[in-house]
Amino acid sequence: MYGTWGENRDQEAAAKAAACADLRDRLTWHFVGQLQTNKVGRVVRYADVIHSVDRPRLVAALGAAARKAGRTPTCLVQVSLDDDPGRGGAAAADVPFLADQVAREEGLELGGVMAVAPQGADPLAAFQRLASLAVQVRTAHPRATMISAGMSGDLEAAIIAGATHVRVGTALLGGRPGFVR
């Protein structure tokens, strides 16, 4: 295994995965950005782990696309720690139901939970809430052990709270230009 690589934009991830196709058995690709249902067919072709599963409709679309592609991606339930719908994530009360749905969906594997710290709030407190939800999910689904939390600016708090995966692109590669939709 050469390593784990993550991207948050399908356009960039798909091109990079294609360029590294000859290394497929030595790379693990993580898709960490918000995912629209119209892009799941592309994403399941290269992503081994999808960090941003936050609604039932997305679970169904991912399952159908994974079965069609003959792949079984690991999915993390994205949790909203700030109730801002623009940032993605399921409400804490919906996480157990969504985790159950992912676990039942043929073609998908439930890996655990993911969250982004709320802007302007204490990241440690937020990640501790995520850790509590992870325990709930793991109680029902013992193999769902992944906790993806923390980015370059708050990775210490995420690790203290029990994160198993952190996203450190900015610390390694520097900032990137804004994304215009």
Number of C-alpha atoms within 10 A of each C-alpha: 9 10 8 11 16 20 19 16 15 21 12 10 21 18 12 15 20 13 10 12 13 10 13 14 9 13 17 18 22 22 24 22 17 19 20 13 15 11 14 21 17 16 26 25 19 24 27 20 23 29 29 25 28 24 20 15 11 18 24 18 17 29 24 19 23 22 15 13 15 12 17 20 24 21 29 28 30 31 27 24 24 18 14 12 10 8 14 22 25 23 17 16 10 14 23 19 13 22 29 14 17 27 20 14 17 15 21 25 20 28 27 25 29 30 26 24 23 16 9 6 11 12 23 19 15 21 29 17 15 29 20 12 20 25 16 15 25 20 11 13 18 13 13 22 18 20 28 27 29 26 19 14 12 19 19 15 21 28 18 11 22 17 24 13 16 18 20 16 15 12 11 9 8 9 9 8 5 6 6 4 3
